[in-house]
Amino acid sequence: MSKSLFTHVRSLFVFLFFTTCFFTLSAQNLNKLEARLLESGSDAEKMLVYLEFANTYLPHQPDSAAIWVDKALDLNQEIAWTDYLIKTLTKLVDSYGVRSQLVERRKYYELAIADFSDHNNFKLYFKSLHELGEDFALEGRIDTAKQVLENAKMALDHFQTGEEPEYLSQLNSYHSGVGMVHAIGGELPVALRHFMISDSLSNVSGNAVAIMESQYMLGTTFLALGQFEKAIKVLSAVEQRHKNGNTDFEIVAVYSNLSSAYYGLDSSEIALSYLDKNLIEGRRIGDSITVGNVFINRGNIYNWLKEYDLADENYAKAEIVFKQANNTFLYNNTQLKRINNWLAHGVKYAEGLEKLKELTSYFKKMENLTELNESYKYVAQIQYALKQYKEAYESYQLYDSLNTALSKENYSDQVTQLETVYETSLHKRESEKQAGIALLEKQKNEEKNRLLIVIGSAAVLLLIILIAVIMLYSRLQQSRNLVNDQKEKIEKREMEKSILLKELHHRVKNNLQIVSSLLHLQSENVKETSAINAFKDGQNRVEAMAMIHHYLYSTDELTTLEVDKYFTQLVKSVTYSYGYQQDEVDLSLDITTKAIDVDLAIPLGLIANELISNSFKHAFKNVEKPMLKLALIMDENLTLIIADNGPGMGDKPLQSHNGSFGMDLIQSLTKQLKAELKYDQSNGSYFELIIPNSTLNKKN
């Protein structure tokens, strides 16, 4: 027997031995409890045995434990609540929560809320309200969730005081819960405000699990706002804490969000690796929502990779999981993603249209405007594909009107985000001020006790010193507040300008995208090849400009463009528009400069778009393995090089042929940049655009 085989056999025997011991001990415990139950006389003794039965099944078999808890609760109608009953009930609902069995645990929360006057345990009462609010949010009942959490806050303010540590912990839970509800409802700036307050409270308490939970919520919000690098930084810190031994915090959701963040940065392999970890953890703890979301995220990645069959397979698995978990909101949301995948694949139009009728009705009822807006868009796209032009136009009008309303709401959210940052900063300073005042008050009381045993003259002297310190502190605080107020006003004005400029780029990008869509729609009604090519060229030029504005409002830099990302995406876009896949073209990118001014980026992008389009239109027709090189080099001047391995364009390619608008556009933009355009066809077409340093300085 080999050493490896021997090791496996030995491990199997060890596992079977401990498993046998465990079940033997469990059977012995159950036999003892059955004997005690037969011997018990009073209801109090029976309740105690029922609860011990329940605890033998917790936390791994909550359904079995619930049978015995229900028996104990039936007896509880005749006798008072006990601490053991409250502890067992708390363990039961926590076990259901880990498995996302929201419906099963809800009845126990509602019972704890209704019987508060009997058990008088505020911790259980507040936990029930808090968790119930989060459950409603996960079902898409946002308004109900907000009302339940508001009831929890009013109860907290009424029954607890700000001086107790338990109050700070429950206040932290409240802000975390409210933040989650607003995040699910799409109100991300408001959610961010509550998560930042929660993070401050967690750091004050020093509780490692609370810190990890608040950082997880912050990372999730950054992810939803599209700030992927920030999300990865925060969530990776949570992952590291977990690796360092803080295993009380469930890591499954962190894996899921890290996967989404890397997916947002086009790192699909890393994203899929985190999804594998997420699936293992989700199945380990029996969490149906986590497992379903893993399949959704896999579907999203495969859809992005244009592997539509794999995407549909994963969406279908997610539907099954959510349907079995009776989670209607997530089930319908998954159906919407699956229909989008069908649209991209060009299949199942009739089935998708039938499903969308049910989905639009559901999202209207739930007042979920974001998903309703997506539903209208997909309906219009399917109707257009089925040549139901009148119906498609009406559906698109519904989509356009709702999309405009959501855009206005988004701008309002950005303004709210500024207010959030300001209010959170103000809250932090106020907390520090109150802590300082409390410390001084404590010192003052201690000083009074000492003054009782010293002579009057020493007491007067100490009092004068204390007053002088207070006055000095007050003046120093006033000066500091004045400086901070001026600083905040300046920062607020700068942030408002930044948001307005981002909004401008966003609107320009949207308008250009509409123009591109109109050109695409019009081209489908044209038969002549020359006209179709003209529409395609126009669409590519518009998308080249729209892409610049997209990158500008997606980053914090509003006047400069990261050219490596832009040119990479530009080449991909032109490649797909002419029917090529990425692996069909040998692409070489050599970009040494990081960023350029936006006024230079637009004409440079249009020139690059024209030259790349010429390669796909003319150079690659009879080439077995197309090769395309794009280089952007910054030394004394800025040089753009675009070359291919085609047959070339004749002796005078820089002159307009047959009224070529593209070559006229290149010449005009070259003149605008005061640049020099060179051409060589000794080995394919080779274009070199040299932009002088004088032009670069003017743009800067």
C-alpha positions, 0 to 999 in steps of 0.5 A, spaced: 500 500 500 502 506 498 503 512 503 498 516 500 493 511 500 495 509 507 494 516 509 487 516 506 484 510 509 487 512 516 483 519 515 477 515 513 477 511 519 478 517 524 472 520 521 468 514 522 470 513 529 469 520 531 462 520 527 460 514 531 462 517 537 458 523 536 452 520 534 453 515 540 453 521 545 447 524 541 443 518 542 445 517 549 443 525 551 436 524 547 435 518 551 436 521 558 432 527 556 426 522 554 427 519 561 427 526 564 421 528 560 417 522 563 419 524 570 417 531 569 411 534 573 410 541 572 410 545 566 416 549 568 420 542 568 417 540 561 419 547 558 426 546 561 426 539 557 423 541 551 428 547 550 434 542 552 431 538 546 432 544 542 439 545 543 441 538 542 439 540 534 442 547 534 445 550 530 445 545 525 438 542 524 434 549 526 427 545 523 428 539 528 429 544 534 423 549 532 419 543 533 421 543 541 421 550 541 414 551 539 412 546 544 416 550 549 412 556 547 405 553 548 407 552 555 409 559 555 402 561 555 401 559 562 408 561 565 413 566 564 418 567 559 425 565 562 432 567 560 433 560 557 427 560 553 430 567 550 437 564 549 434 558 545 429 562 541 435 567 539 440 561 537 434 558 533 433 565 529 440 566 528 441 559 525 435 560 520 438 567 518 445 564 517 441 559 512 437 565 509 430 562 511 427 568 512 420 566 512 421 560 518 424 565 522 419 571 521 414 568 526 419 568 532 421 575 531 413 577 530 412 573 537 418 576 540 415 583 538 408 582 540 410 579 547 415 584 549 410 586 555 411 579 557 418 577 557 421 585 558 427 583 554 429 589 550 435 586 547 430 580 544 425 586 542 430 590 538 433 585 535 427 582 532 425 589 529 432 590 526 432 583 523 425 583 521 426 590 517 432 587 513 428 581 511 423 586 508 428 589 505 431 583 502 424 581 499 423 588 496 418 591 501 423 597 502 417 602 505 415 597 510 422 595 512 424 603 513 417 603 517 420 597 522 427 600 523 424 607 524 420 603 530 426 600 532 430 607 533 424 610 537 424 604 541 431 604 542 431 612 544 425 610 549 428 604 553 435 605 552 440 611 554 446 613 550 451 612 556 450 604 556 455 600 551 449 596 549 446 602 547 452 604 542 452 597 539 444 597 538 445 604 535 450 601 530 446 595 528 440 600 527 445 605 522 447 598 519 440 596 517 438 602 515 444 603 510 442 596 507 435 598 506 437 604 502 442 601 499 437 595 496 432 601 494 438 604 490 439 610 495 446 609 495 448 616 498 443 615 504 446 608 505 453 611 505 451 616 510 449 610 515 454 606 513 460 611 515 456 612 522 456 605 523 463 604 522 465 610 526 461 607 532 464 600 531 471 603 531 469 606 538 467 600 541 473 596 538 469 590 537 473 586 531 466 583 528 463 589 528 468 593 525 469 587 519 461 588 518 461 596 517 467 595 513 464 590 509 458 595 508 462 600 506 466 596 501 459 594 498 457 601 497 463 603 494 462 597 489 455 599 487 457 606 486 462 603 481 468 605 485 471 598 484 479 600 487 476 603 493 471 597 494 477 592 493 481 595 498 476 595 503 473 588 502 480 585 502 482 588 509 476 584 511 478 578 508 485 579 511 482 580 518 478 573 517 485 570 515 488 572 521 483 569 525 477 573 526 472 567 524 466 569 527 464 574 521 461 570 515 466 571 509 461 569 504 458 576 502 465 579 502 467 573 497 461 575 492 463 583 492 470 582 491 468 577 485 464 583 483 469 588 484 474 584 480 469 583 474 468 591 474 475 591 472 475 586 467 479 581 471 474 575 469 479 570 472 480 573 479 472 574 479 470 567 477 476 564 483 472 568 488 465 566 486 468 559 487 470 560 494 463 564 495 459 557 493 463 553 497 462 557 503 454 558 501 453 551 501 457 550 507 452 554 511 446 552 507 445 560 505 440 559 499 441 567 497 449 566 497 448 560 492 443 563 488 447 570 487 453 566 485 450 563 479 447 570 478 454 573 478 457 567 474 452 568 469 454 576 468 461 574 467 459 569 462 454 574 458 460 579 458 465 574 455 459 572 450 459 565 452 451 566 452 449 558 453 454 558 459 450 564 462 443 562 461 445 555 464 447 559 471 441 564 471 437 558 470 440 555 476 439 561 480 432 561 478 431 554 481 435 556 488 431 562 489 424 559 487 425 553 492 427 559 497 420 562 496 424 569 494 420 572 489 424 579 488 430 575 487 427 570 483 424 575 478 430 579 478 434 573 476 429 572 470 430 579 468 437 578 467 436 571 463 432 575 458 437 580 457 442 574 456 437 571 451 437 578 447 444 578 447 444 571 444 438 573 439 434 567 442 427 566 445 424 572 443 417 570 444 418 567 451 422 573 453 416 577 451 411 573 455 415 573 461 416 581 461 409 582 462 409 578 468 415 582 471 413 589 469 406 588 473 410 585 479 416 591 479 410 596 478 406 593 484 413 593 488 415 600 486 421 598 484 423 603 478 430 601 476 428 594 474 421 596 471 425 601 467 430 595 465 423 591 463 421 597 459 427 597 455 427 589 454 420 589 451 422 595 446 428 591 444 424 584 443 418 588 439 423 591 435 426 585 433 420 581 432 418 587 427 413 590 432 415 597 430 409 601 433 409 597 440 416 598 440 416 605 439 411 606 445 415 601 450 421 605 448 417 612 450 415 609 457 423 607 458 425 614 456 420 617 460 422 613 466 430 613 465 429 621 464 426 621 471 431 616 474 437 620 471 434 627 475 433 622 481 441 620 480 443 627 480 439 629 486 442 623 490 449 626 488 447 632 491 445 628 497 452 624 497 455 631 498 451 633 504 452 626 507 460 627 507 459 634 510 454 631 515 458 625 517 464 629 518 460 634 522 457 628 526 464 626 528 467 633 530 460 633 534 462 626 538 469 628 539 467 635 542 462 631 547 467 626 549 472 632 550 466 636 554 465 629 558 472 628 560 473 635 563 466 634 567 469 628 570 476 631 572 472 637 575 468 633 579 474 629 581 477 636 583 471 638 587 472 632 591 479 634 593 477 641 594 473 638 600 480 637 604 484 643 602 484 650 605 480 655 602 486 659 598 488 653 595 481 652 592 481 659 590 487 658 586 485 651 583 478 654 581 482 660 577 487 655 573 481 651 571 477 657 569 483 660 565 484 653 562 476 653 560 477 660 557 483 658 553 480 651 550 474 655 548 478 660 544 482 655 541 475 651 539 472 657 536 478 658 532 479 651 530 471 651 528 472 658 524 478 654 520 474 648 519 468 652 517 472 656 511 475 649 509 468 645 508 465 651 504 471 651 499 471 643 499 463 643 498 464 648 492 469 644 489 465 638 490 459 641 487 463 644 481 466 636 480 459 633 480 456 638 475 462 637 470 461 629 471 453 630 470 455 634 463 460 629 461 454 624 463 449 627 459 453 628 453 455 621 453 448 619 453 446 624 448 451 621 443 449 614 445 442 616 443 445 618 436 449 612 435 443 608 437 439 612 431 444 611 426 444 603 428 436 603 427 436 607 421 442 603 418 437 597 418 432 600 414 437 601 408 439 596 403 445 599 399 452 597 402 455 604 401 449 607 405 450 601 410 457 603 411 456 610 411 452 609 417 457 604 420 462 609 420 458 615 423 456 610 428 463 609 430 465 616 430 460 618 435 461 612 439 469 614 439 467 621 442 462 618 447 467 613 450 471 619 452 465 622 456 464 615 459 471 615 462 471 622 464 465 621 468 467 614 471 473 617 474 475 622 479 479 626 473 475 630 469 479 634 464 484 628 463 483 621 459 487 615 461 489 613 454 491 606 455 484 604 457 480 608 452 484 606 446 484 599 448 476 599 448 476 603 442 480 598 438 475 592 441 469 596 439 471 597 432 473 590 431 466 588 433 463 593 429 466 590 423 465 583 425 471 580 427 473 577 434 479 579 438 482 572 437 482 573 430 486 580 430 494 580 432 493 586 436 499 590 439 498 596 443 504 600 446 502 606 450 507 609 454 503 616 456 498 615 462 493 621 460 492 626 456 488 633 456 481 632 454 481 637 448 487 633 445 483 626 446 477 628 442 481 629 435 486 624 437 481 619 438 477 621 432 483 620 427 485 613 431 478 611 429 478 613 422 485 609 421 483 603 425 477 603 421 480 603 414 485 597 416 478 593 417 475 596 411 480 595 406 487 592 409 484 585 412 480 583 406 485 578 403 489 577 409 489 570 413 492 573 419 490 580 420 495 584 424 494 591 427 499 595 431 497 602 435 502 606 439 502 612 443 509 615 445 511 621 449 518 624 448 519 631 445 513 630 442 506 626 442 507 620 436 501 616 434 503 610 430 497 605 427 500 600 422 497 594 419 499 588 414 495 589 409 496 591 401 497 598 402 493 604 400 497 607 393 502 612 392 497 618 395 493 615 401 493 622 404 489 625 399 481 624 399 479 619 394 472 619 391 470 624 396 472 620 402 469 623 408 474 619 413 480 622 409 478 629 409 476 628 417 483 626 418 487 632 414 482 637 418 484 634 425 491 634 423 491 641 421 487 643 427 492 640 432 498 643 427 501 636 427 504 632 421 502 626 418 506 621 415 505 614 411 509 608 408 507 602 405 513 598 404 510 593 409 503 594 409 500 601 411 504 605 416 501 612 419 505 616 424 502 622 426 506 627 430 503 632 435 508 638 436 510 640 443 507 647 442 500 644 441 501 639 447 502 646 452 496 649 449 492 644 451 495 643 458 
